């Protein structure tokens, strides 16, 4: 058949229903399950999750992979195609659909309990003055979430699905040909062929349908704006969280999963379990962080929060008492920023701590690497990159110096061997 005669699917008009869901069970044996529209577990994904667990992948990784698999399965369910019958045509159309389609509207859990869908819920209009989706924030410069899927989301989905089909092909439980192949340039040659041992290895295993993801410079919060954010916090617990995040450089999840035995105020240390290596590491923190933590604990214990060395360190503010989770902490940080109109994320607090430590001339970069838990020193070096505000101030100062030099140029220096005082007397110039 001629290529011009191959029928093309109009993915722009394709309606993908929000059926099925990713269920977090809380069970160590199967923390995540992908359920089909009938509420049954998808066997192919359950087998893949078991493989990931055997590779010592955390539950957060399973959830991240499960969200990409859920989008793929919903796309196939809309087409009426089984996962093992999908070809590269469906993979190509899925990549196009991710570029064209709008992100689905999330329905609040209260509406979900009533059985309502996005079509049944009337969306509130955007308040006046709020920036349009995808536009940069005037305070931080970070773009607001857009209506389309981000490049990072599409790239992550391509990688997850390619590995998913590779795993089933190796086990003999899936199609022989991977619907998500590598780039054509990688099919006939070996990755890093003729590699110079003096050069670093390049990431040449690029998927055919993988989009280009721009490299972003880490964002940090200026000191004066962070002080305003800290002053806007209402509760001791939230002040302690911000102080620990911005002084230890720990990730949000690493700090939130701590126990009451982890803080050691006498030694000015707090223990966290690292996200990647799973190692327990004690990080130094500021004295103010421990003061706010003690004030928060005394207030919580008077209200009846469980107390004990093995109890969680961070709790909700109201009954019923529950351990504080990431989404609740993120919502707290978003509410605090309403005063400034900014859109920083919790991970920007880690970037802020990293920049502060890297800029200290008395602190070596290897010490910063140890605190951040980076495996490679090159990862820590990205925090030596100046921020946008610093670059703007330096360039403006450069233009001001240029203007002064053009208006009042410096006198030319005499050649070596001439006395400047004698030349001033000879030409009648004032010194």
N, C-alpha and C positions, 0 to 999 in steps of 0.2 A: 504494500500500500504506500502511495506517495505521502510524504510528510504533510503536504497541504490538505490531504483528505482525512487526516486523523482528527476525530472530533475533540474539541476542547471543552472542558467543563467550565462554566461561568461561576467561579467561586465567589464573585462579588455579590451574587444574588442567592447564594447558598445560606440557608437558615440552619444553624446548629443549635438544637435545643439543649438547655442546661439540665440534662438528665444524668443519672449516676452521680456518685459522690465519692470522695476520699474519706474513709472512716478511720479515725484515730481511736484504737481500742484501749490503749493504756496497758496492754498485755506485753510482757517482755518477749514472748514467743512470736507474736505477730503484732507489732505496734501500729501498723498501717494496713488497711485493706481497701482495695478498689472495688466498689460495688457497681453493678450494672443497673439499668433502669428498673429491673425487677427486684433490686435489693440483694442480689446474689453476688458472691465473691467471684471476681474474674480469675480463672485458674492460671493463665499465663503470667499475669502480674504478681499473683501470690507466689508462684515459683521464682520469679525474678527477685522479689523482696527477700525470699529465703536465701538466695545466692548473695545478696548484698549484706544480709545479716551475718552470713558465714564469713564474709570478708571484713567483719568488724566495723561495718558502717553504722553510724549512730542513727537514732530514730529521726532526727532532723533531716538527714540525707534522704531517708526513705520518703519522708513527706515531700521534700523538694522534687524528687524524681517522680513521685506519684502525681503531683499536680501537672507535670508535662505529659505523663501517660494518660491522665484523665482528659486533657484537651485532645489528644490524638484519638482516643477511643470515642469521644463525643463526635469528632469529625467523621470517623468511620461509621458510627451508628447512624449519622445523618445520611450517609451515602448508601447504607445497607450492605457494607462490605465487612467481612470478617478480618480480624487482625492478621491472620496468617495468609490471607489472600490479597493483601495490599501489595501493590507494585510501586515502581518508582514514579509512575504517573500520579498515584495518590499522594506520595511523599512530596512531589513537586507542587501539587495543588494545595497541600497542607501548608507548605512554605509560603505560597502566594496568599492563602487565606489569612495567615498570621500577619501579613503585611497590610492587607486591605480591611479586614474585619475590625470592628470596634470591640474593645474589651467588654465582657458581659457585666451587666449591672448587678452588683451584689445586693442580695435581699437581706434585710436585717433579720437576726435570729428570731425576733418576736413575730415577724411576718411568716417566717419559715414554719414556726410552730402551728400557725393557723392554716398552713397549706397554700399560702399565697406565693405567686411567682413574680418575676420582674414586670411582666405585663399587667399584673393586677394592682401593683403598687404605683401610686401617683408620686412622681419624683418632685422634690421641692426645687424651685428655681434657684439658680446661683445668686447669692447675695450681691448687691451692688458694691463695686470696688474690689471684689475678689478677682485675681488674675485669671485669665482664660486657661483651660487645660493645656499643658505643654509649654507655657510661657515662662521665662526665667523670673525667679523671685527678686523683687527689687532690693532686698536686704542681703540675701545670701548669694544670689546669682545662680542658684541651682534651679533647674527647670522643674515645674510642678508636674505631677503625674498627668500624662496625656490620655486621650481617648483610644489610642492605638497601642498595640503591644510594643514594648521597648525592644531595641536591638539585643540587649542582654538576655531578655526572656526568650526571644526567637533562637539565639545562638545556644542557649542552655537546652532548649527543647530539642534542637537538632542533635546535639551531643548525646543526650539521654536516650533518644529513640534509636540512634545508630548503635549505641552500646547494648541497648535492650535486644535488638534483632541479632547482633553479633553473638550475644550469650545464648540465645535460642538456636542459632545456626550451629554453634559448637556442640550443643547438647542434642542436636537432631530433632528438636521439637518445633522448629519454625521454618520459614521459607529458606531455600538455599541462597537466593540472591537477596542481599540486604536492600530494602527500599530506600534507605538513606546511605548512599555510597560515599566514598571519599572523592575528592576532586579528581578530575581526569588526569591532571599532571602527576598524581600520586599512584596511578594504577600501574604504570610501567617502570617505575623506579623505586628504589628503596629510600625510606626516610633518612635524611642526613647522610646521603651517599657522599663518599670522598670527603668526609668531615676532617677538618684540620684540628688536631688535638689541642692546639693553642687557642681555639675559638670556642665560645659557648655553643651548646646545641640549640638549634632552632626548632620551633614548633611547626613542623611541616605536615602534620596529619590534619589536614583541613577538610571538612565535609563539603560536598558539592553544594548543598543548599544552606550552608552556614553564612549568615550575614557578617559584614564587617562591623566590629564593635570598636568604637573610638576609645582610646586610653584616656581616662579621666584623672586629673590631679586631685589628690585627697583634699577635702575641705576641712577647714578648722574654724573655730569660733573665736573671733577677736576677744581680747581680755575684757574690754569695756562692755561689750555686748553680753559676754558670759556673766559679768557681775550684775547686769540688769536682769538676766534670766534667773540668776540665783536669788535675787531680791524678790522676784515675783512668786517664788515657791511658797506655799502655805504651810506644809507639814514637815516635821522633823525627818520623817522617813525619806521624803523626796529630796530634802537637802543632803542627807547622808548619801543617797544614791548618786546624785550629781557630783558630790565631792569625791567619792571613791572612783567614779568613772573617769573624771578628769585628772586625777592624780596617779592612779595605778595604770591606766591604759588598758585595763581589762575589757574584754568584749561584754556586751550587755548580758548575754546568756550565761557567761562564765561567772559573773557576779551574782546574778539572780538565783542560781542554783546552789548558792552557799548555805552552810549550816551555821548554827549559833556557836559552834566550837571554832570556826575559822578565824574570826577576828582576834588578834592578840594586841590589845592597846599598849601593853607594857613594852613590847618590842616594835610597835608601830608597823605591824605586818597584818595582812589578811590573806588567807589561802583561797585559791580558786583552782578548778579543774580545767585544764586547757582543752580547747575545742578540738584541735587536731590530734595531738599526741595523747590526750586523756591523762596526762601527768598532773600530779598535784604540785602546785607551785605557790610559794608565799611571796607576795608582792608588797613592797613598801608603799605606804600611803601617807597623806598629810595628817597632822594632829587634829585639824578641824573636822576631818571626816569621822574620826572616832568619837569626837565630842557630839556631833549630830547623831551618830548611831546610838550612843548611850542614851541621849535624850529621847530618841524615838523608841528604844526598847523599854525604858521606864514607863513611858506613856502607854505603850501597847500592853505591857504586863499588868498594869493597873486595870485595863479594860477586859482582861481575860484571855489574851493571846497565849497559846501553849508555850511553855518554857522548858528548855532542855538542850543539852549539848547536841543531840542528833535531830533537833527540830529545825525546820527551815529558818533562815535568817530574815527573810523579807516576807511580810504578810500584807493582806489587804487591810484597808482602813476601817471597814465596817463588817458587821456580822452578816452571814456566817463566815468565820475566819478561814481564809484559804491562802495558800502560798501565792505570792505575787508572780504572775507570769509575764512573758515578754510583751504581749499585746497590751496588757494593762499598763505596764511601765511606758510603753511607746505612746499610748493615749495620754498619759500624764504629761509627757514631755511636749506633745503637740499642744495641749491646753496651755501650758506655761508660755509657749511662744506666741500665743495670740496677742500678747501685749506689744511685741515687736513686729509682728507680721512676717516672721521668718519661717523657714521650713527645713531647719536642720534635722538630722536623724540621730538616733542614739549612737550610731557608729561614728558620727562626727565628733563625739566626745572623746573617743579613742584616738582619732586623728589629732584632736587638739592636744591631748596629753603627749602624743608622739612628737609633734612639732615643738612643744615646750621643752621637752627633754633634749631633742636633737639640736636646738638652738643654744643650749647651755655650753659654753666653751670648756667648762671644767668637767663635763660628762662625756665620756667616750661613746662612739657609735656602737661599740660592742656591748656596752652596758644597756643602751637603749634596745638593742636586739634581744638581749636576755629578758628584759622587762616585758617586751611585746610578745615574746615567744616565737619569733621568726626563725625558720630553719636556715634561711639564706640572708647574708648581709646585704645583698642587692635589694631585697624587699624593704629593708629598713632605710636604705639610701633614698627612697622616694620622698621621705619626709625632710630631706635637705632641700627640696624644691621650694623656692619662695612662693608665698601666697600672692593672690591677685592684688590685694591691697598694698603689699610691700612693693611689688613691681610698679604699680601705678604711682606711688609716692616717690620712688626713686627716679622714674622717668620724668615726672613733673619737676623734681628738683634739678634734673639734668637740663631741662629746657630753661629753667630759671638761671642756671649758671651760664648757659650759652648766651642768653640775653645780656647778662652783666658783662661778659667778655667782649661782646660786640659793641656795647656802649662805652666801655672803659677798658680798652685793650691794655694788657700789661706791657710795660716798656721792655724793649729788647735788651737782653743781657749783653754786655760787652764781651769781646773775645778774651780768652785767657791771657793774663799778663797785664791787663789794664786795670788801673785803680778807679773805682767808681766815683770816689770823692773828687779825684783830679778831673775826670770827665765832666762832672757837674759844675765845677768851677770854670772850666774852659768854655762850656756852652751856656753858662749862666742859668742853669737849672737848679731849682730848689730840691734839697734832699728830703 
